[in-house]
Amino acid sequence: MHIKFNFKSFEPSDHLKNYAQDRFEKLSKYITDNDDVSLQVNMEVEKFRHIAECILTGKDLHISANEETEDMYSTVDLSLDKLEAQLKKQRDKIKDKKKKTREKQQVRMDVVSFSPAEEGQSREPRIVATDQYEPKPMPLDEAAMQLENLGYEFLVFLNAETERVNVVYRRKDGDFGFIDPGV
């Protein structure tokens, strides 16, 4: 993360510069791609008002915070708190969005039956039953064990390692097969 400071109407001490630099570097723990992110901090003094304006920009990211107090150190702290709160809120939104898309993955299972063929006609498939369910997250070895215990021909599950819907099936020779559609 690149941090740039601008000072207006006052000459900052080295202690203030170092303090602000150390405090704002703590924001990097909330940002996944630190290389593309920059923070512009504008500090200004007007009589007794110490003002800080912070603008954090990056890929799909634009957050700003303004703060005004009677002490520049507390202004830095309060503006940092505002930026942290906004970053946490955005991070939680992204996590919730990913979680909801994962939770909404449903599987539809159709049981198809072929009607007996009449003379001169081919057999027609027809759907006999339909079932929808949310696949349970589990590793591949647990899915194979479930398939063995339940006695089904196949099992659709949510792979815990890849977080994708996969199928494990029983082969004619008694072994198991695995289908991973990939991305």
N, CA and C of each residue as an Amber inpcrd file, in Angstrom:
protein
   549
   0.8520000  -1.1700000   0.0000000   0.0000000   0.0000000   0.0000000
   0.9010000   1.2380000   0.0000000   0.5740000   2.1650000  -0.8830000
   1.3330000   3.4080000  -0.9960000   0.6020000   4.5180000  -0.2300000
   1.3300000   5.1740000   0.6630000   0.7310000   6.2480000   1.4680000
   1.4240000   7.5530000   1.1230000   0.6080000   8.5720000   0.7890000
   1.1580000   9.8800000   0.4440000   0.5100000  10.9270000   1.3480000
   1.3370000  11.7910000   1.9170000   0.8600000  12.8310000   2.8310000
   1.0100000  14.1990000   2.1820000   0.0180000  15.0590000   2.3940000
   0.0680000  16.4730000   2.0200000  -0.2560000  17.2860000   3.2710000
   0.5660000  18.3130000   3.5130000   0.3700000  19.1510000   4.6900000
   0.1010000  20.5720000   4.2280000  -0.9220000  21.1860000   4.8020000
  -1.2940000  22.5450000   4.4120000  -1.3600000  23.4210000   5.6590000
  -0.7660000  24.5650000   5.5950000  -0.8020000  25.5860000   6.6470000
  -0.0260000  25.2270000   7.9060000   0.8230000  24.2380000   7.8470000
   1.6850000  23.9420000   8.9930000   2.8240000  23.0240000   8.5410000
   3.8980000  23.0610000   9.3010000   5.0560000  22.2130000   9.0450000
   5.0160000  21.0590000  10.0520000   4.8320000  19.8200000   9.5990000
   4.6840000  18.6990000  10.5390000   6.0230000  18.2830000  11.1500000
   5.9470000  17.7660000  12.3380000   7.1530000  17.2240000  12.9800000
   7.4000000  15.8210000  12.4410000   8.6410000  15.3600000  12.6040000
   8.9640000  13.9960000  12.1770000   8.1550000  12.9810000  12.9760000
   7.9090000  13.2910000  14.2260000   7.1300000  12.3800000  15.0700000
   5.7060000  12.2200000  14.5260000   5.0930000  13.3220000  14.1020000
   3.7430000  13.2510000  13.5370000   3.7390000  12.4370000  12.2420000
   4.7260000  12.6570000  11.3770000   4.8150000  11.9050000  10.1200000
   4.9500000  10.4050000  10.3970000   5.8480000  10.0440000  11.2990000
   6.0630000   8.6320000  11.6220000   4.8250000   8.0220000  12.2870000
   4.2100000   8.7920000  13.1690000   3.0100000   8.3210000  13.8600000
   1.9040000   8.0160000  12.8490000   1.6600000   8.9660000  11.9610000
   0.6060000   8.7840000  10.9610000   0.9450000   7.6260000  10.0210000
   2.1930000   7.5210000   9.6050000   2.6240000   6.4350000   8.7130000
   2.3810000   5.0720000   9.3690000   2.7940000   4.9300000  10.6190000
   2.6190000   3.6610000  11.3390000   1.1430000   3.3230000  11.5250000
   0.3440000   4.3240000  11.8520000  -1.0750000   4.0730000  12.0880000
  -1.7930000   3.6530000  10.8010000  -1.5270000   4.3530000   9.7080000
  -2.2400000   4.0560000   8.4630000  -1.7500000   2.7600000   7.8050000
  -0.5470000   2.3180000   8.1140000  -0.0750000   1.0440000   7.5680000
  -0.8680000  -0.1370000   8.1210000  -1.5400000   0.0600000   9.2420000
  -2.3600000  -1.0060000   9.8230000  -3.5640000  -1.3410000   8.9430000
  -3.9210000  -0.4610000   8.0280000  -5.0480000  -0.7240000   7.1300000
  -4.7540000  -1.8560000   6.1500000  -3.4930000  -2.1430000   5.9270000
  -3.1360000  -3.1570000   4.9290000  -3.6400000  -4.5490000   5.2970000
  -3.9320000  -4.8030000   6.5700000  -4.4360000  -6.1220000   6.9530000
  -5.8590000  -6.3600000   6.4550000  -6.5740000  -5.3060000   6.0800000
  -7.9310000  -5.4440000   5.5650000  -7.9720000  -5.5050000   4.0440000
  -6.8450000  -5.3050000   3.3950000  -6.8010000  -5.2160000   1.9480000
  -6.0600000  -6.4300000   1.4110000  -6.6570000  -7.1310000   0.4420000
  -6.0470000  -8.3500000  -0.0870000  -4.9170000  -8.0510000  -1.0680000
  -5.0980000  -7.0850000  -1.9660000  -4.0790000  -6.7750000  -2.9690000
  -3.4640000  -5.4160000  -2.6420000  -2.3970000  -5.4200000  -1.8290000
  -1.8040000  -4.1750000  -1.3360000  -1.0570000  -3.3780000  -2.4000000
  -0.6280000  -4.0050000  -3.4870000   0.1940000  -3.3170000  -4.4770000
  -0.5740000  -2.2270000  -5.2290000  -1.8560000  -2.4750000  -5.5040000
  -2.6400000  -1.5370000  -6.3000000  -3.3620000  -0.4870000  -5.4650000
  -3.1410000  -0.4540000  -4.1700000  -3.8970000   0.4290000  -3.2930000
  -3.0320000   1.6270000  -2.8890000  -3.6510000   2.8010000  -2.9200000
  -2.9320000   3.9950000  -2.4670000  -3.8280000   4.7880000  -1.5120000
  -3.1830000   5.4140000  -0.5510000  -3.8800000   6.2240000   0.4390000
  -3.3260000   7.6400000   0.3720000  -4.2060000   8.5830000   0.1280000
  -3.8500000  10.0010000   0.0940000  -4.3610000  10.6350000   1.3840000
  -3.4620000  11.1920000   2.1930000  -3.8330000  11.8220000   3.4580000
  -3.4960000  13.3060000   3.3660000  -4.5330000  14.1330000   3.4440000
  -4.3540000  15.5860000   3.4190000  -4.6080000  16.1150000   4.8240000
  -3.5720000  16.7480000   5.4070000  -3.7030000  17.3020000   6.7620000
  -3.5900000  18.8150000   6.6810000  -4.4210000  19.4810000   7.4820000
  -4.4970000  20.9370000   7.4020000  -4.8060000  21.5010000   8.7890000
  -4.2750000  22.6950000   9.0490000  -4.5660000  23.3820000  10.3040000
  -5.1770000  24.7390000   9.9640000  -6.3500000  25.0120000  10.5460000
  -7.0270000  26.2950000  10.4090000  -7.3440000  26.8000000  11.8180000
  -6.5920000  27.7600000  12.2620000  -6.7040000  28.2880000  13.6280000
  -6.6070000  27.1370000  14.6350000  -7.7130000  26.7690000  15.2770000
  -7.6710000  25.6860000  16.2680000  -8.1910000  24.3590000  15.7180000
  -8.5590000  24.3420000  14.4590000  -9.1110000  23.1200000  13.8550000
  -8.0060000  22.3490000  13.1400000  -7.8570000  21.0920000  13.4940000
  -6.9050000  20.1970000  12.8330000  -7.7300000  19.2280000  11.9920000
  -7.5390000  19.2840000  10.6840000  -8.3880000  18.5570000   9.7430000
  -7.5590000  17.5100000   8.9990000  -8.1290000  16.3190000   8.8610000
  -7.5040000  15.2610000   8.0680000  -8.5390000  14.7110000   7.0930000
  -8.1380000  14.6250000   5.8290000  -8.9830000  14.0420000   4.7990000
  -8.2130000  12.8680000   4.2090000  -8.7940000  11.6780000   4.2640000
  -8.1240000  10.4610000   3.7930000  -8.9190000   9.8560000   2.6560000
  -8.2180000   9.4990000   1.5810000  -8.8600000   8.8880000   0.4280000
  -8.0820000   7.6170000   0.0870000  -8.7570000   6.4750000   0.1930000
  -8.1640000   5.1700000  -0.0780000  -8.7210000   4.6740000  -1.4030000
  -7.8470000   4.4490000  -2.3780000  -8.2940000   4.0090000  -3.6990000
  -7.5200000   2.7770000  -4.1320000  -8.1860000   1.9700000  -4.9150000
  -7.5910000   0.7560000  -5.4590000  -8.5720000   0.1250000  -6.4270000
  -8.2770000  -1.1020000  -6.8390000  -9.1590000  -1.8080000  -7.7520000
 -10.4580000  -2.1330000  -7.0150000 -11.5790000  -1.6650000  -7.5520000
 -12.9030000  -1.8480000  -6.9490000 -12.9710000  -1.3070000  -5.5300000
 -12.2350000  -0.2510000  -5.2520000 -12.1790000   0.2900000  -3.8980000
 -12.0400000   1.8110000  -3.9550000 -12.9230000   2.5030000  -3.2590000
 -12.8170000   3.9550000  -3.1040000 -13.4990000   4.3130000  -1.7820000
 -12.6880000   4.6040000  -0.7920000 -13.1960000   4.9160000   0.5430000
 -12.5580000   6.2190000   0.9960000 -13.3660000   7.0730000   1.6140000
 -12.8190000   8.3300000   2.1190000 -13.3240000   8.5810000   3.5330000
 -12.5410000   9.3690000   4.2750000 -12.9030000   9.7260000   5.6440000
 -12.3930000  11.1330000   5.9260000 -13.2240000  11.9280000   6.5710000
 -12.8580000  13.2840000   6.9760000 -13.0290000  13.3880000   8.4860000
 -12.0700000  14.0610000   9.1100000 -12.1530000  14.2250000  10.5570000
 -11.5710000  15.5670000  10.9460000 -12.1270000  16.1390000  12.0150000
 -11.6980000  17.4500000  12.4780000 -11.7490000  17.4810000  14.0050000
 -10.6100000  17.8000000  14.6350000 -10.5430000  17.9240000  16.0920000
  -9.6000000  19.0830000  16.4390000  -9.2630000  19.1870000  17.7150000
  -8.3390000  20.2250000  18.1530000  -6.9130000  19.7190000  18.2780000
  -6.6860000  18.4320000  17.9950000  -5.3560000  17.8360000  18.0970000
  -5.1340000  16.9600000  16.8740000  -3.9850000  17.1020000  16.1990000
  -3.7290000  16.3710000  14.9720000  -3.5860000  14.8670000  15.2200000
  -3.0420000  14.4790000  16.3460000  -2.8800000  13.0510000  16.6460000
  -4.2510000  12.3730000  16.7970000  -5.1660000  13.0230000  17.4890000
  -6.5020000  12.4410000  17.6270000  -7.2480000  12.4750000  16.2960000
  -6.9700000  13.4770000  15.4660000  -7.5750000  13.5350000  14.1380000
  -7.1250000  12.3350000  13.3060000  -5.8420000  12.0120000  13.3720000
  -5.3140000  10.8470000  12.6540000  -5.9900000   9.5680000  13.1540000
  -6.0890000   9.4300000  14.4800000  -6.7020000   8.2350000  15.0620000
  -8.1710000   8.0870000  14.6590000  -8.9210000   9.1630000  14.7190000
 -10.3400000   9.1020000  14.3920000 -10.5750000   8.8250000  12.9050000
  -9.7570000   9.4150000  12.0440000  -9.9210000   9.1400000  10.6120000
  -9.5240000   7.7020000  10.2960000  -8.5100000   7.1790000  11.0040000
  -8.1370000   5.7700000  10.8390000  -9.2830000   4.8630000  11.2660000
  -9.9410000   5.1840000  12.3690000 -11.0800000   4.3900000  12.8410000
 -12.2030000   4.3660000  11.8030000 -12.4560000   5.5090000  11.1760000
 -13.4950000   5.5690000  10.1500000 -13.1400000   4.7010000   8.9500000
 -11.8850000   4.7840000   8.5050000 -11.4540000   3.9670000   7.3650000
 -11.5330000   2.4780000   7.7040000 -11.0990000   2.1090000   8.9090000
 -11.1610000   0.7040000   9.3330000 -12.5980000   0.1950000   9.3390000
 -13.5140000   0.9870000   9.8570000 -14.9190000   0.5730000   9.9190000
 -15.4820000   0.3570000   8.5150000 -15.1420000   1.2420000   7.5920000
 -15.6370000   1.1110000   6.2290000 -15.0300000  -0.1100000   5.5420000
 -13.7330000  -0.3620000   5.7720000 -13.0860000  -1.5360000   5.1760000
 -13.6600000  -2.8360000   5.7380000 -13.9100000  -2.8690000   7.0480000
 -14.5050000  -4.0620000   7.6560000 -15.8920000  -4.3230000   7.0700000
 -16.6690000  -3.2580000   6.9230000 -18.0210000  -3.3920000   6.3780000
 -17.9710000  -3.9280000   4.9490000 -17.0550000  -3.4120000   4.1480000
 -16.9360000  -3.8780000   2.7720000 -16.4570000  -5.3280000   2.7280000
 -15.5060000  -5.6880000   3.5850000 -15.0010000  -7.0600000   3.6270000
 -16.1120000  -8.0250000   4.0300000 -16.9240000  -7.6370000   5.0110000
 -18.0240000  -8.4880000   5.4490000 -19.0830000  -8.6460000   4.3640000
 -19.3350000  -7.5870000   3.6090000 -20.2870000  -7.6670000   2.5060000
 -19.8230000  -8.6850000   1.4720000 -18.5460000  -8.6430000   1.1510000
 -17.9920000  -9.5770000   0.1640000 -18.0870000 -11.0070000   0.6840000
 -17.7660000 -11.2150000   1.9640000 -17.8610000 -12.5500000   2.5560000
 -19.2980000 -13.0570000   2.5340000 -20.2530000 -12.1940000   2.8910000
 -21.6550000 -12.5920000   2.8960000 -22.1340000 -12.9380000   1.4910000
 -21.6920000 -12.1630000   0.5100000 -22.0880000 -12.4190000  -0.8680000
 -21.5710000 -13.7730000  -1.3300000 -20.3020000 -14.0820000  -1.0000000
 -19.7340000 -15.3820000  -1.3660000 -20.4520000 -16.5130000  -0.6500000
 -20.7880000 -16.2910000   0.6230000 -21.4620000 -17.3170000   1.4070000
 -22.8550000 -17.5890000   0.8520000 -23.5780000 -16.5390000   0.4700000
 -24.9160000 -16.7160000  -0.0750000 -24.8910000 -17.4660000  -1.3950000
 -23.9280000 -17.1740000  -2.2550000 -23.8540000 -17.8880000  -3.5250000
 -23.5110000 -19.3520000  -3.3000000 -22.6830000 -19.6300000  -2.3020000
 -22.3520000 -21.0120000  -1.9720000 -23.5640000 -21.7460000  -1.4120000
 -24.3300000 -21.0670000  -0.5600000 -25.4890000 -21.6940000   0.0670000
 -26.6030000 -21.9680000  -0.9280000 -26.7080000 -21.1680000  -1.9630000
 -27.8140000 -21.3040000  -2.8940000 -27.5620000 -22.3310000  -3.9800000
 -26.4440000 -23.0080000  -3.9610000 -26.1900000 -24.0380000  -4.9550000
 -27.0820000 -25.2270000  -4.6410000 -28.0560000 -25.4650000  -5.4940000
 -28.9360000 -26.5970000  -5.3140000 -28.7230000 -27.5690000  -6.4580000
 -29.0420000 -28.8050000  -6.1810000 -28.9060000 -29.8580000  -7.1700000
 -30.2960000 -30.3810000  -7.4710000 -30.5620000 -30.5920000  -8.7360000
 -31.8340000 -31.1750000  -9.1390000 -31.5460000 -32.5730000  -9.6450000
 -32.2990000 -33.5380000  -9.1450000 -32.1060000 -34.9190000  -9.5490000
 -33.3940000 -35.4040000 -10.1890000 -33.3100000 -35.8830000 -11.4210000
 -34.4620000 -36.4170000 -12.1390000 -34.2920000 -37.9180000 -12.2900000
 -35.3720000 -38.6500000 -12.0800000 -35.3820000 -40.0860000 -12.3240000
 -36.0660000 -40.2860000 -13.6670000 -35.3320000 -40.8530000 -14.6110000
 -35.8270000 -41.0170000 -15.9730000 -36.1510000 -42.4860000 -16.2070000
 -37.2850000 -42.7320000 -16.8020000 -37.6990000 -44.0900000 -17.1330000
 -37.9820000 -44.1460000 -18.6250000 -37.6240000 -45.2340000 -19.2370000
 -37.8890000 -45.4140000 -20.6560000 -39.1390000 -46.2670000 -20.8080000
 -40.0810000 -45.7660000 -21.5760000 -41.2960000 -46.5520000 -21.8210000
 -40.9620000 -47.6650000 -22.8010000 -41.6520000 -48.7940000 -22.6950000
 -41.3510000 -49.9070000 -23.6050000 -41.6010000 -49.4930000 -25.0560000
 -40.7450000 -49.9590000 -25.9140000 -40.8360000 -49.5900000 -27.3260000
 -41.9220000 -50.4150000 -28.0170000 -42.7160000 -49.7250000 -28.7840000
 -43.7130000 -50.4060000 -29.6030000 -43.0660000 -50.7110000 -30.9480000
 -43.6990000 -51.5420000 -31.7130000 -43.1120000 -51.9420000 -32.9980000
 -42.8910000 -50.7250000 -33.8850000 -41.6560000 -50.5850000 -34.3800000
 -41.3330000 -49.5170000 -35.3110000 -41.0300000 -48.1810000 -34.6390000
 -41.0720000 -48.0970000 -33.3280000 -40.8000000 -46.8400000 -32.6410000
 -39.6330000 -47.0310000 -31.6670000 -38.9520000 -45.9290000 -31.3930000
 -37.8580000 -45.9770000 -30.4230000 -38.4190000 -45.7480000 -29.0230000
 -37.6490000 -46.1180000 -28.0330000 -38.0760000 -45.9300000 -26.6440000
 -38.0200000 -44.4580000 -26.2820000 -39.0500000 -43.9520000 -25.6570000
 -39.1420000 -42.5470000 -25.2740000 -38.8150000 -42.3880000 -23.7910000
 -37.8720000 -41.4970000 -23.4370000 -37.6250000 -41.2710000 -22.0140000
 -38.6950000 -40.3540000 -21.4280000 -39.0370000 -40.5970000 -20.1730000
 -39.9780000 -39.7090000 -19.4840000 -39.4840000 -39.5430000 -18.0450000
 -39.7010000 -38.3670000 -17.5010000 -39.2590000 -38.0690000 -16.1380000
 -40.3190000 -38.6020000 -15.1770000 -39.8860000 -39.4820000 -14.2850000
 -40.7940000 -40.1170000 -13.3430000 -40.8590000 -39.3340000 -12.0330000
 -39.6980000 -38.8490000 -11.5400000 -39.6550000 -38.1260000 -10.2710000
 -38.5620000 -37.0720000 -10.3260000 -38.7470000 -36.0120000  -9.5590000
 -37.7680000 -34.9330000  -9.4780000 -37.5330000 -34.6060000  -8.0070000
 -36.2830000 -34.3280000  -7.6690000 -35.9330000 -33.9840000  -6.2900000
 -34.9010000 -32.8680000  -6.3280000 -35.0510000 -31.8740000  -5.4530000
 -34.0690000 -30.8020000  -5.3360000 -33.5570000 -30.7700000  -3.9100000
 -32.2450000 -30.6020000  -3.7660000 -31.6560000 -30.5260000  -2.4380000
 -30.3520000 -29.7620000  -2.5140000 -29.9010000 -29.2940000  -1.3580000
 -28.6190000 -28.6150000  -1.2710000 -27.5680000 -29.6540000  -0.9180000
 -26.5400000 -29.7870000  -1.7410000 -25.5190000 -30.7910000  -1.4570000
 -24.7220000 -30.4350000  -0.2060000 -24.3840000 -31.4580000   0.5620000
 -23.6550000 -31.2690000   1.8130000 -22.1620000 -31.1190000   1.5170000
 -21.4830000 -30.1220000   2.1130000 -20.0370000 -30.0050000   1.9050000
 -19.3010000 -31.1480000   2.6040000 -18.4350000 -31.8310000   1.8490000
 -17.6410000 -32.9190000   2.4240000 -16.4460000 -33.2000000   1.5150000
 -15.3830000 -33.7690000   2.0740000 -14.2440000 -34.1510000   1.2370000
 -14.5850000 -35.3930000   0.4100000 -13.7780000 -35.6690000  -0.5880000
 -14.0280000 -36.7620000  -1.5280000 -14.0890000 -38.1150000  -0.8310000
 -13.1770000 -38.3760000   0.0960000 -13.1710000 -39.6840000   0.7530000
 -14.4380000 -39.8990000   1.5890000 -14.9590000 -38.8410000   2.2140000
 -16.2040000 -38.9730000   2.9670000 -17.3800000 -39.2270000   2.0330000
 -17.3700000 -38.5860000   0.8560000 -18.4390000 -38.8030000  -0.1180000
 -18.4360000 -40.2540000  -0.5930000 -17.2500000 -40.8260000  -0.8330000
 -17.1560000 -42.2250000  -1.2480000 -17.6700000 -43.1450000  -0.1370000
 -17.3540000 -42.8150000   1.1100000 -17.8180000 -43.6130000   2.2410000
 -19.3510000 -43.5190000   2.3660000 -19.9140000 -42.3320000   2.1630000
 -21.3700000 -42.1580000   2.1920000 -22.0330000 -42.9880000   1.0920000
 -21.4480000 -42.9710000  -0.0990000 -21.9870000 -43.7360000  -1.2160000
 -21.9800000 -45.2280000  -0.8980000 -20.9250000 -45.6880000  -0.2870000
 -20.8060000 -47.0980000   0.1000000 -21.8700000 -47.4630000   1.1400000
 -22.0430000 -46.6150000   2.1550000 -22.9870000 -46.8990000   3.2370000
 -24.4390000 -46.8140000   2.7830000 -24.7480000 -45.8450000   1.9150000
 -26.1320000 -45.6500000   1.4980000 -26.5660000 -46.6180000   0.4020000
 -25.6080000 -47.1400000  -0.3420000 -25.9370000 -48.0950000  -1.3910000
 -26.4890000 -47.4630000  -2.6590000 -26.3100000 -46.1760000  -2.8320000
 -26.7730000 -45.5060000  -4.0440000 -25.8270000 -45.7850000  -5.2010000
 -26.2910000 -45.4270000  -6.4000000 -25.4430000 -45.5560000  -7.5800000
 -24.5170000 -44.3430000  -7.7240000 -24.9810000 -43.1970000  -7.2700000
 -24.1730000 -41.9810000  -7.3370000 -24.5460000 -41.0600000  -6.1940000
 -23.6730000 -40.0850000  -5.9170000 -23.9140000 -39.1030000  -4.8640000
 -23.4030000 -37.7540000  -5.3520000 -24.2640000 -36.7550000  -5.2960000
 -23.8860000 -35.3860000  -5.6450000 -23.5630000 -34.6790000  -4.3350000
 -22.3750000 -34.0340000  -4.2780000 -21.9480000 -33.3820000  -3.0370000
 -21.1720000 -32.1210000  -3.3520000 -21.0330000 -31.2730000  -2.3530000
 -20.2450000 -30.0480000  -2.4760000 -18.8490000 -30.3590000  -1.9500000
 -17.8680000 -30.3450000  -2.8360000 -16.5010000 -30.6830000  -2.4630000
 -15.9650000 -29.6130000  -1.5090000 -15.5630000 -30.0220000  -0.3110000
 -15.1070000 -29.0810000   0.7180000 -13.8000000 -28.4070000   0.3310000
 -12.9560000 -29.0900000  -0.4560000 -11.6690000 -28.4920000  -0.8420000
 -11.8220000 -27.4630000  -1.9590000 -12.6550000 -27.7700000  -2.9740000
 -12.7810000 -26.8790000  -4.1320000 -14.0160000 -25.9950000  -4.0790000
 -14.9580000 -26.3140000  -3.1620000 -16.2210000 -25.5860000  -3.0380000
 -17.0290000 -25.6040000  -4.3280000 -16.9450000 -26.7350000  -5.0630000
 -17.7250000 -26.9260000  -6.2880000 -18.5700000 -28.1840000  -6.1310000
 -19.6460000 -28.2460000  -6.8930000 -20.5020000 -29.4250000  -6.8810000
 -19.8080000 -30.5230000  -7.6780000 -19.6730000 -31.7120000  -7.0850000
 -19.0390000 -32.8690000  -7.7080000 -19.9530000 -34.0780000  -7.5930000
 -19.6150000 -35.1240000  -8.3480000 -20.3780000 -36.3640000  -8.3260000
 -19.4030000 -37.5130000  -8.1250000 -19.7410000 -38.4050000  -7.2070000
 -19.0050000 -39.6510000  -7.0590000 -20.0160000 -40.7590000  -7.4040000
 -19.5910000 -41.7450000  -8.2150000 -20.5210000 -42.7660000  -8.6800000
 -19.8840000 -44.1480000  -8.5790000 -20.7540000 -45.1540000  -8.5400000
 -20.3070000 -46.5370000  -8.4550000 -20.1650000 -47.0820000  -9.8760000
 -18.9990000 -47.6600000 -10.1550000 -18.7380000 -48.2410000 -11.4740000
 -19.2200000 -49.6920000 -11.4960000 -19.3140000 -50.2590000 -12.6890000
 -19.8050000 -51.6330000 -12.8250000 -18.8630000 -52.6390000 -12.1670000
 -17.5540000 -52.3160000 -12.1160000 -16.5960000 -53.2380000 -11.5040000
 -16.5440000 -53.1040000  -9.9830000 -17.3810000 -52.2150000  -9.3900000
 -17.4450000 -52.0590000  -7.9390000 -16.6140000 -50.9000000  -7.4080000
 -15.7110000 -50.3630000  -8.2200000 -14.9230000 -49.2080000  -7.8130000
 -15.7760000 -47.9430000  -7.9250000 -15.1750000 -46.8150000  -7.5500000
 -15.8850000 -45.5400000  -7.6080000 -15.2790000 -44.6570000  -8.6910000
 -16.1270000 -43.8480000  -9.3090000 -15.6860000 -42.8320000 -10.2600000
 -15.9820000 -41.4670000  -9.6750000 -15.2800000 -40.4490000 -10.1830000
 -15.4190000 -39.0930000  -9.6580000 -15.5530000 -38.1270000 -10.8140000
 -16.5500000 -37.2360000 -10.7460000 -16.7630000 -36.2210000 -11.7760000
 -16.6190000 -34.8490000 -11.1400000 -15.6680000 -34.0780000 -11.6670000
 -15.4690000 -32.6960000 -11.2410000 -15.6150000 -31.8190000 -12.4770000
 -16.6930000 -31.0340000 -12.5730000 -16.9210000 -30.2600000 -13.7940000
 -15.8870000 -29.1680000 -14.0210000 -15.1170000 -28.7780000 -13.0080000
 -14.1020000 -27.7250000 -13.1820000 -14.7460000 -26.3800000 -13.4010000
 -13.8960000 -25.3940000 -13.6390000 -14.3980000 -24.0420000 -13.8650000
 -13.7930000 -23.5000000 -15.1270000
